[in-house]
Amino acid sequence: MNELRAALQRLTARRGRTLLAGLGIAAAATMVGTAVTLSYGLQTGFDRAADRSDLADVVARFQPATRRAVEDRVGGLANVESRSYRFELRDVGLRTAGGSSRKGALQLVPSRGRRGYALVDGRDLSGRPGEVVIERGVARAWKLGLGDSVDVRPIGELKIVGIAVGPDDVAFPLTSTPRIYLSQDLANPEFLRRGKSVNLVMLWARDRDRLDSLLVQARNQSFGLENLRFVTRDGVRALIDQAAGIVIALLIAFSLIALIAAGVMLGASARTDVQRRLAGIGVMRAVGVSRGGVAGRFALDALLVALPATAIGLAAGALLASGPSGRLLEILNELAPGAALVGPLLACFAAIVALVVMATTVPAWRASGRMPAQLLRGPELRHASGGGRTPSGPFGLGVRLALARRGRTVATAAVVAAATAVVLLMLALATFLEGLQNDPGTVGKRYSLTAALPASATPEVAALPGVRAAAPRYEEDALDSFDLGQRMKVVAFPGDHTTFESPPLAQGRRVRSSSEAEVGLGLAQALGLRPGSLLQVQLASGGEARFRVVGVVRTVEQDGRVAYVRPKRLLDADPRAHPKIAIRLEDGVKASSLTPALLELGARPQPVGAATTDSRAFLAVLAGVLRLVALVNGLICLYVLAQALALTAIERRSTIAVLRAAGAGRRTVALVLLGTAAVVIAVAAPVGALVQRLAFGPGVAKLAAGYASLPLGAGAVSVAGVAAGLALVATLAAAWVARRVEREPIAAGLRDT
């Protein structure tokens, strides 16, 4: 207790330095808390929603059939714990006070049994007439709440009694299909088709490890069921991954970078504090305090500062990130971590506190091993070599002061360099996502427009003024025939597809015949594909096609779960597939100039972005979230820079006091401090840029390599902008410290070591 009381007295005696150290720890903890909250929420959101909603292990969809026909096939399956028979009607008209859609999905659920969705507000269907449960995304997009009405055609108005999350698909409006749930017992017979009341079956397995054998058995017993398609939990996970997988990878990478930057900052700040207190260590050693005693006192002081500062910082970071994280999870039909986030935050809390204590204790232990007389002299100023090459005047004095304390200057520069590298990384990520949303070239697309016209209209489109090239583009959703949980997109162009879409090759070569395929790196990793492997796909129509893999490409579209082929085998498997004409324009030609001509041909042109139409809105949200993360962490990093420069300036207070005694004013003092800061910036800015380009950028890109080849090197404009920002902050920090110093008595500065 006496040691604790003494430690509190020591901290109280130097309130300013204690507060400054605490603010630095809190800033680092805020940076970590923000990144961990975002990455953990997205990384675990699907499993959390799937468990709470009791998501089925297998969902089978097919053309409507009678209940008896379906039961005859499902009843004979082994390894089935329970099942749920449903009827799902698509393209239902929905109208509410807040919005409407003609693409609604109405799912008729039984009055009893497992649901496959989780209620987040209200209650479940009771079986009474006039009740409906709607998806959370619909409620948010259309601003609906419990008790509001939904006009379902041709049923009529229904009252909302519950709002649910169904993690088997992403939420509206990321998907264009708003979903609602209605009791099966109250279904209008007009919805059913000649007694065929089932087109969807949910299966829960007894043993999930044997799910593959269940799928094989289900396919073997599915004769008579048309257009049969299976989706497993892993398949749903892949669907969600297509929407946010790259962002999850980037946020996890950023969390690691934040931890590294925070560690560098805290370690350097702790070392600076120990160096400042060398005279105090000398006094303790002179009166007989052991090295262990000295280190213990420093450890206790650091612990008392780190505990509240880390808690406040992590809480602030979690609070700042909870809103954006929750919004992303809602769009993905997933659930926020809630109390589950406490565990990761506690782990970060323990790690940060331990880092602060260790970073303080180790240099204190090492310093206490020196002779007391040497320690009592304090951190004396040494003459810097090469002084003749430094500027003259107050600014040059500041430069020489920094060069005289090379160790401390390097430590401070390391903190600033880490902050600079993090800011540059966030700017690079923001630039990439902006391009991913708006620039087709980001994902290798070289065409600007599409037109919904038959393939036979291609020559007419190609002949239009300003058109460089045109070709029919086929796009089909598909599953891997051997692993039905793996979803993909099959894209087909006649001839060389690189004229229109040219993602960079990672392995192999380009497609040359109708029997070959190039696959995205994400699909190759998921299925273990490489040049020479067989790719067998099951299309949404139920048909199958086989291709020999000849190349692997890097693309962010669908998280790399894409296959590029020629149309012949695709059309053999699905003769009803309809293309869109991809239109590549001449340089300098605006897409709007082709609108009248395409309207005359009977098609309204659709602009092409880097993202697909369905995911563009989602990418806009993601870009906004990352801009917020960049802003928060950028402000924190700039504060850390100001703190580091202020600490450097405070170390020179005795020298500054001498200048003031000789008649120097605030402007002169500010120039001295700015000279010291200039040395730090001159080292930190290029080092930070190199660290971002050679370490942080490639490290993040490597974690996201399954999705794309990410250009995460900061450009010259970003580097110049950050360097200018560092100079501005250094100027403000120097002016701020000069003002503080001017308020202090000169004698107090002369006593300060």
N, C-alpha and C positions, 0 to 999 in steps of 0.2 A: 504493500500500500504506500509506503514511503517513497519507493522508486516511482510509482505512478504519479504521486503528488509532485515529486521533483520534476518529472518529465512535463507535466502540465504547466508548471511554473516556467520551465525553459521555453516552452512553446509560446506561452503568454507574453514572455519578455520580448520576444521578437515576432510580434503579431503580423507585421507586414510581410516578412519572409515566409512565415507559416502559411498565411493566406495565399501568397503567390505560389508556393509549392502545392497547396491543396487545389488551387484552380488548375494547375497543370495536370495533376492526377485526374481531376474531374473531367478535363477536356479529353484526355486520352480514353478514359472510361466511357465517355459519351460516344466517341467515335466507335469504340468496340461494341457498345450496347446497340447502337443503330444498325450496324452491319449484322450482328448476331440475331437480332430480332427479325430482320427481313429474311435472312437466309434460312434460319431455323423454321420460321413459319411456312415458307414455301417448300422447304425440303420435306417436311413432315405433314403438310396439310392434307395430302391425298389419303394417307394411311389413317389419319385421324377421322376424316369424313367417312371413309369406307367402313371403319369399325363401328362408328356411332350409328350409321344408317343401315348396318348389316347388309352391305352390298353383296349381291349374289356372286358366286364364283364363276358362273357361266350364264350368259344371256344369249338365247337363241331367237332369231327373228326369221320369219318365213311368210309366204302368202297365206291368207286366212284359211283355216281348216276347222273341222268340227272338233269339239272337245274330246269325243270318243277316239277319233283318229290320232290325236296328239297323245292322249293318255296311253293308248296301246303301245306307242313307241317309247315314251318317257318312262312308263311304269316298269319296263324291263331293264332299265339301266342300273348297273351296280354303282356303289360308292356315292349314292344320292341320299343326303340326309333329309332334305325337304325340297318342295317345288312350288311354284306359283304360276298359274295360267292367267294370261291377260290378253286384252285386245287393245291395240294402240292404233289410233286413227290420226293420220297426218293431214295437213292442209285444212285444218279446222279454222273457221273464222272466229276471231276473238275481238271483242270491243269493250273498252273500259273508259272511265273518265280521263285517264292519263295517257292512253295509247291504244293502238289496235294492230292486228296482224291477220293476214290470210294464211299464214304458215304455221298455225298453232298445232301442237301435238297433244291430243287428249288420250290419256291412259286410263283405262277402266281397271280398277284394282278390286280384288275380292274383299268382302267385309271382314274376313279373318285371315290370319296368316302373316307371313313376313312381308314387309313393305319394300325394303330396298331404298328407302329415303328416310331422312332424319328431319323431324320438326324442329325449327328454330324459333317459332312463335305460334301461339294458338294451340289448337288441338287437331286430332286426326278426324277422318270421316267417321260419322256415327251410323251411317245407313239411312238417316232421315233425308227426305227430299230437299233439293235446293242448296246443297252444300258442295263446296269445292275447295281443294287444297292447291295452291299455286307455288311455283318455283320462286325462290328468293330473288333471283336475278330479274324475273318479271316484276315482282313487287317493287324492287328498287328502281328499275328503269321506268316504270309507269306510275311510280309513287302511290302504290296501293297498300292498304293495311287491312287488318282484321275488320270484318263487317262491311267492307266495300263490295261492289257488285261486279261480276264479269258476265257479259252477254256472250253466250256460247251458241253459235248457230249450228243446227236449228233447235237446240234444247231450250234456250231462253236465258233469263237472268239467273245467276247462281251467287250465293253469298260466300265470301271467303271466310273460312273458319280456321285455316291453318296455312302457314308459310313453311316450305320445306326445302331441303338441300338434297339433290339427287346426284351423287358424285359419279354416276355412270356417263356423264357428259359435262362439258363446260356449260356455263350459265349463259342465259340470254342477257345482253345482245351479242356476246362473243360468238355464240351460235345464233343463227337467224330464226331458230324455232323456239318460241315460248311454250313451256310445258305446264299442263295442269293435270290434276288427278281427280277422278270422279268415281263414286262407288259403282261397282259392277252390277249390283242388284237393281240400280235405278237407271241403267242405260236405256236409251231410246232404241227400240228395235230397228229403226231406220239406219242406225250405225252399222248393224251387223249385216252380213252378206249370206242370205239363204242358209241360215243356221250355222254358218262358219264363224264361231265366236272366239277363236283363239288365233293370234298371230305372233305371240311373244311368250316365251317360257323362261322363267328364272330358276336356276338350279343352285342349290347349296350342297357342296360336297362334304362327305364325312372326313375324308383325308385329302387335304389340298396337295399333298406331295404326289398323289396319284391322279392329278387332274388330267394329265396327258392321256392316260388310258381311258378316262371318262369321255374325253373329246373324240377319241378314235371310235369308241363304242357308239357314241351318239351319232356320228356321221354314218356308221355302218347300218344303223337302224332308222335312218331318216328317209327311207324310200317313200315316195308319195308326197313329201313336203317340198314345195317348190320355192326356189330362191332362198334356200337356207343359208343363214349367216350366223357365225358364232363370234361372240366377244367375251374374253375372259377378264379377270381383274387386271392381269398384266397388260391386256390390250387396252383397257380403259386408262391405265397408268400411262401407256405410250401415247394415247390421245391427249392427255393432259400435258405430257412431256412435250408434245409437238407445239403446244401453246406457250409454254413457259420454261422449257428445259434449259435453253441457253441462258436465260436470265437467272435461273437458279444457280447454274454453274458460275456465272459471273459474280453473283452476290456471295457465294461461298468463297470464291477466290478473293473478292474484296475483303471479306472477313479476315482471311489469313494475312492479307497485306496490312489491314488496320492493326492487327495484333503486332506485327513486326514493327510498324511505324511507332506504335504506342510504346513498345519495349525500348526502342532506340531513344525515344524522347524521355521516358522516365529514367532510364539508366544514365543518360547524360546530365539530366537535371539533378539527380541524386549525387553524382560525382562532383558537380559544380558546388553543391551545398557543402559537401565534406571539405572541399578545398578552401571554401570561404571560412570554415571554422577550424583551420589548422592551429591557430593560436590557442583556442579553447582546448583542443586535444593536447597541446603541449602543456598547458596548466594541469590538466588531469593526470598526465603522465608524471609531471614533476612532483605532485603530491602523493604519488604512489598508487594510482589507479592502474590496474592491470590492462593488458591489451584486450582481454575478453570483457572486462568491465566497460572500457571505452566503446567497443563494438556493441555491447548490450545496450548501452544508453542510446546510441544512435539508432539501433534497431527499434527500441521502444518508442523513441520520438517519431521515427518513420511510420511505425504501426499506428500510432494515435492520429497521425495526419491522414494516412492512407485509408483507414477504415471508413470514416464518414465521407471523404472525398470520392472514393470509389463507389460507394453506395449511391451517392447523389448523381454521379456521372452516369452510371449504368441505368438508373431509374429514368434520368432525363433522355438518354438514348433510346430506351425502350418506349418511352412515351412519344417521342418524336416519330419513331418508326411504326408505331402501332396502327396509326391511321392509314398510311399507304399500304402497309402489309395486309391489313384487314380488307382493304378495297381489292387488292390483287386476289386474295383468297376467295372473296365473294364472286369475282368474275370467273374463277376456275371451279366454282361450286365446291369449295373446300372450307374447312373450319379453322378459325384462329386457335393458336395453341393454348391461350388462357393460362391456367396455372402450370401447364407443362413447360412454359418458358422459364419458370423459376429455376429449374435444374441447370440449364445452360448458363443462365445469368449468374447463378451461384458459383459455377465452375470458373467463369470469367472473373468474378469477384475475388475468389481465392487466388487465381493466377496473377491478377494485377497487384493485389496486396503483397503476395510473396515476391513478385518482381521488384516492387518498390523497396521492401525491406532488404532483400538481397543486394539490390543496387546501391543501397546506402551502407549496409553493414560491411561489405567486402572492401570498398575503398577506405572506410574508417579503420578497419583492421590493418590494412596495409600501411596507412598513414601513421598509425600509432606505433608501428615498429621502428620509426625514425627516432633520432636523438631528440630529447625534450628541447634542448637549446635551439636546434634547427627548426622545430615546430613553432616555438615561441616567436621566431622572427616572422612567421606567417608566410603567405604566398608572395614573396617579394618580387618586384619587377626586375627582370633581367634585360640586358641590352640585346636588342634584336640584331642579328647579322644582316648585312645588306641595308643598313639604315640609310645610306646615302642614296639609295634608289627609291625611297619613299617620298611622297609629297611633303612640302613644308607647310607650316602654319598649323592651326588647330586640327584640321582634317588629317594632316600627316601625322600629328601626334597620336590621334586615335588609331591610325593604321599601325604605328609602331607599338602602341599598347597591346593591340591584338596579336601582333607578331611576337611580342615578348612572352606571351602566354600561349604558346602553340598548342599545348595539350587541351586547354580549355576552349580555345578557338575552334580546334578540330571537333571537340565534343559538341559544341553549340552548332557548328556547321553540319554535323551529322544529323542533329535533330531537324534543322531547317531543310536539309536535303531530303530526309524522309518525308517531311510534310510536303515539299515540292513534288516529289515523285507521286505521292498519293493524289494531289490535286491534278497533276498532269494525267494520271491514269483515269480519273473520273471524267476529265474533259474528253479524253480519247473514247471512253465508253459512250458518253453522251453523243459525240459526233457519229460514232458507229451506229447507234440506235436511230439517230435522226436519219441517217442514210438508209438504214434498213426499212424505215417507214416510208420514205419518199423517193429514194433513188433506186430504180430497177437494177442499175449496174452493181449494186452492193451484192446481189445474189446471182450475178452473172447474166441478168436479162438484158438483151440488147434491143428489144422491141418496146414500143411506147403505148400501143393500142391493141385492143382485141375487138373483133366484131362477130356477133353470133350469126354466121352464114354457113351454108353447106360448103363442103370441100370443093365442089365444082365452081364456086364463085371466086376461087383464089386468083385465077388469071385476071379477072375484072378488077379486083382490088389491087393487084400488083401493077396494073396499068395506070392507076390514078396518079396524077402529078404529085410529086413530093414523096412517093413511096419508094423506098430502096429495095425492100423485099417483103414478101408475104407468103405465108404457109399455113395450112390447117394444123392446129394444135389440139391433140386429144389428151384429156386428163381423166383418170379413173382412180377412185379409191379402191384399195385392195388389201388383202391379208396374205401373209405367207401360208402356203398350203400345208406346210409341215408344222408350223407353229402359229396357230390361229390367233394367238394373242398379239402378234406383231403386225401393226398397221403400217401402210405405206401409201404413197401416191405414185401412180405410173403415168409418165408423161411421154407422149409419142409425137414425133415430127417425121414427115417423109424426108429422106435425104439427111444432110448434115445438120444436126440440131444446133451446133455451135454458132450458126448464123444468127440464131435467135436467143438461145440460152447456152452460156458457156461457163459453167462453174469450173474452177481450176481442178486439174487432175492431181490426185494423190498417188495413184498407182495405175499401171496398165495403160490402155489406149482408149480411143473413142470408138463408138459403135460404127460398124461398117455394113451390117446386114440385119435382116429382120429377126434373126435367131439370137442376136446379141443384146446385151444390156450394160449400161453404166449405172452403178448404184451409189447413193450417197454414203459418206463415211459413217453416219449414224446408223444406217441400215446394215452396212457391212459389219460394224461392230456388234450389233444386236443379233445378227444371224450367223456370224462367223464367216462371212463371204470374202472372197478374194478373187482375182482374175483366174478363171478356169472353173469356178464354182457354178452350181446349178441354182437358178432362182425360179421357183414355181409359185405363181401367185393365183389367188382366188379373187375374182372381181366381184363387185357389188351385185352384178347380175347373176352370179352363181357360176359363171364360166371360169375355166382355168387356162392359163398360158404359161409356157416354159421358155426360159431364156438362159443363155450362157453368159456369165459375167465376164466382161473383158476390161472393165475399168472401174476405179473408185474415185469419186469426185468429192470435193469439199463444198458444202452448201448449207446455209442456215435454214432454208425453206424446209418445213416439216421436220426440223431438227436433223436434217440429213437423211431422213427416211423416204428417199425418192429413188425411182428407177427411170432412166431414160432409155427408150426403145424406139423401134420403127413400128408403124401402125399395123402391119399385116396380121401378126398373131394376136394383137389386141382386138382387132375387128373380127377375127375368126372366133374369138372367145365371146365377144359382145357385139354382134352386128348392129345393135341399136345405138351404139356410141355416137354422139354428135360432137363435132369439133367446134372450135372457135378459130377464126382467122387471126393469126398473130401478124401484126403490121409493124415493120421496122421502117422508120422515117429517114429521109436524107438529113444530113447535118444542117441545122438551122431552121428546119421546117417545124412549125408549131402543130401540135395535135389538133387544135381547134379548127385549123384550115381544112381538115379532111371531113369534118362533121357533115356538111351538106351533101358531099358525094356519097358518103356511106349511108346517109339517110335515104338517098335515092335508090340505093341497092337493097334497102329494106332492113338495115341494121343500125342500131344506135351504138356508136363507138364507146368502149369502156377504157378509161385510162388505166395504165398498169403501173403499180408501185412495186417496191421491193417485196412488200408483204402481199399476201393474198387479200382479197376483199374482206373475207371473214375475220382475218386477224389484224387488219390495219388499225381498227379501233382499239384493239387490245394493246398493240404496240404503242399506240399513242399514250395509253395509260402507263405502260412500262417506261416509256421515255420520260413522262412526267415524274414518275417515282424516282428514276435514276437522277433526274435533274435536281429533285429535292435532296436525294442522298448526296449528290455532288455539292449542292449549296451548303447543306449542314456540315459536311466534312471539310469543305473548303473554308467556311468561316472558322471552324475549330482549328484547322491547320494554320490559318492566318493568325488566330489568337495565340497558338503555340509559338509561332514565329515571333510575335510581339513579346511574349513572355520570355523566350530565350534571349532575345536582344536586350530586354530589360534586365535580365539576370546578369548578362555580360556587362551592361553599363553599371549596374549596382556594384559589381566587383571593383570598379575603378573609382569608387567614390572618394577614396583617400587622395588619389592623384588629382581628381577634379577639385577637391577642397583646397589643394595647394594652388591651383589655377585661380580659384575664386579669391583666395587670400591675396593674390597678386593683382586683383582687379578685373578678372574676366567676368563677362556678363552671361546671360542665358544663351545668347546666340553663339558665343564662343564654346560654351559647354556643349550645346547641341551639335556643333560641328565636330567636336572631339568624339562624341558618342556615335555620330554618323560615320566617322572614319573607321571606328571599331566595327560598326555594323557592316560597312562596305566590304571589309575583308571576309566576314562570314558569308555575305551574299555572293561575293566573287567565287568562293569555294563551293557554296551550297547549290547555286543555280545550275552550273554545268554538271555537277555530280548528281543532283536530283534528276536532271534530264536523262543522263546516261543510265541511272538506276531504273528509271521508268522504261526506257527503250530496251535495255539489255536484260533486265531482271523482272520487274513487275509486269510489263506488257507481255513478254513471252510466257511468263508463268501463268497469267490469267488465260492467255490464248491456249496454252497447253491443257488447262483444265476444261476448256470448252472445245477442244479439238474434235470431239465427236459431232460437233454441229457445223463448224465452219473454220475456214482459215481467217482469223480475225486480224484486221489491220489496226492494232492497238498502240502503235507508235505515235507519240504526240507530234504534231506538225510544228513547223517553225513559228507560225502565228501563235499557237498555244504557248510554246516555250517563251516567246517574246512577251506575251501578255502576262504570264506568271512571273517572269523576271521583273517586269514593270510593277506588278503588284507587290513583289517583295521589296522593291526599292521604296514604294510608297509607304508600306507598313513600317519599314526601317526608319523612314523619315518621321512618321508619326510617333513611333516608339521612342526615338531619340528626343523629340520635342517634349513628349510626355515625361520622360525620366529627367530631362533638364529642368522642367518646371518643378518636379518634385524635389530635386536636389536644391534648387534655389530657395525653397521654403525652409530648408534645414539650416541650422546654425553651422557655420564653417568649422567650428571646433568639434561638432559631432562627426562631421565627415573625416576630420583628421584622426579621430580616435578609432574609426571603423577600419577593420582589417579585412 
